[in-house]
Every structure is written in structure tokens, then in C-alpha cells.
């Protein structure tokens, strides 16, 4: 049972009109949800690449309540529960164009990666809209 030290999440927002959002984004992992909001940054702008760190070396606004080490999560916890992104859309205009996402779980003895292969590669047909009219959750797969 390897203890999680940190989780790194990298997301790319699409570069189309109205692709960005001010809605809150959560990572579901290990049976918990973590708010992805970097300290003193305007996240999820059109064409942006955002990186969030939870746990050791945290970059998020609320590090103590978005910490996979308190209470401690393990790789076993991650394996037992779905890994997903959830957009907390409140209004129809809270849509967000996700171009790609990668989640790296750093544990005692190894790194485990999650992504969504349908988003790999260039082209508008590889991005996905999340929002009230589009669906707010995208489940991720364990990387190969």
C-alpha cells in the first residue's frame, strides 16, 4: 500500500471563442474531490495550460483542505474509485472547452498517470465541452 505524496494535474483549455470558464473544477480521485484553483492565478482561460499540485509542493489556493496526505490516500484508494474531472457549472454560460488533461499521482515507490486518450492528437474533434448543456463530468483512464 503506497502512500500518495502529491498529485499533479495538467489541463489545457481549448483555443476557441468562449472556451474559458470561471466555474470551479474538481478532481475526483481516491474517493475524494479536490478543488483545482491555483493561488493568485486566473485559471482556465482560452488557450491556457494550467498545472495544479496537491500535497507536497502544493500550488492551490486551499492547500490544507485539498491535500491527499491529510487524511492520507494510498494507491489502493485510487485504484478502488473512479478518477474524473467535474465542472461545477451553475449557469448555461459556464461551459468550458477541455483540450487535454493529465493526472500524475506520485507515491512512495512510483508514479501512476491518468488521462483520456480520446483527447490525444490535434483537431477540434479531440476536445470536449463540459457544462450544463454538455455534461459536467469526464472520467479518466489509467495511462498505458
C-alpha angles and dihedrals in degrees: 000000000000116000117230113240099180145343123219119199122190120188132178119205115213122254101234131108112288091007094132127077143196091205118115119260124207133194114216112205137143092010094303138089124230126198113236104213120131119218113261095354135113099230129199099027120160111286094003129141111212126189121196126189122200122191120002109034093010119194099182128110096243104035098165095055094038097053123122089201095061103084090012118246122202134203086254088061090051092050093052097053136050120263113220149146118237123194111209094216114181101171133036088249092060092091119137131195109221112199097179145337136199126185120194118192112201114204137170096280109013151008122250120198131206127190142141112254093198087071095053117110136030127298140075091262089067096061124079132213117224122193145097093299094038107041123271103228132071118184118213131217129224108261121250 
